[in-house]
Amino acid sequence: MAEDIKNVNVEEEEEDIITLEFDDDTAVDCYVMGTFELNDKEYIALAPEDGTDDVYIYGYKQLADDEFEILEIESEEEFDAAAAEFDAIMAEEDEN
């Protein structure tokens, strides 16, 4: 699981970019890959712009039209289930 997020900034560009700022003052710009639902909860998948194959998965809560909140996934079991669902979605997209 990832470090605690201190701040999130969303920039409106061709692709949605979110800047994650962590407690240790590091910042990572990420593309929003998409959101998905599992067990009545929503999640967001983010890909860092650093050229790696990393994917960050967090809880997701829509607040208003252009506002949302990114939430830490508290349990390892929930994180593993969300990661497995994301992998299944990506595998299905690769088949199409």
Residue, then its C-alpha position, 0 to 999 in steps of 0.5 A: m500500500a502507498e504512503d499517506i497522501k498529503n495533498v492532491n491537485v488535479e490539472e485539466e489537460e488533454e488527459d487528467i493529471i493528478t499530482l499526489e503529494f506524500d507526507d515525506d514531501t515527494a510529489v508524483d504526477c499521475y495520469v488518471m487511468g480510470t475508476f472502477e467499482l468493487n463490492d459497492k465501493e469505488y476505486i481509482a487507478l493512477a499511472p505515474e508519468d515517470g515511465t514505469d509500469d507502476v499503478y497506484i490504486y486508491g479509494y475514490k469518492q465523487l463529491a461534486d461534478d468536478e470534485f472528488e476525494i482519493l482515499e487510502i485503502e486501509s486493509e491489505e485484503e481490500f487492496d489485494a481485491a481492488a488490485a485483482e479487479f483492476d488486473a481483470i479489467m485490464a486483461e479484458e480490455d487487452e482481449n478487445 
